[in-house]
């Protein structure tokens, strides 16, 4: 699960709860505004996920 620190509180909570409910899931909170995380912050996280999706 990925959310930004600009997400609303209920979306942040939903991301954490969903992560806990899905076996093997990971949660990352990125710096940025809601739906506007800078590519230089998002790309490394997506790259890491695709290299090791677990």
Steps between C-alpha positions, in 0.01 A plus 500: 500500500622845418362826622641849529539697818262745332222239502200553720509326838237245400701401190817463708310280743349297217847439355633374833195281570508353149872426531439312823216302342689387188763232564845613388387856431728797558409856583692809391407860573663740255563871532273701276156635454190288452528341151811705429804313629811616315629245248847507656342367822254258342729332245746351753216347702334349194834371374572333835155342499535359150846364576373326817118473495503229773 
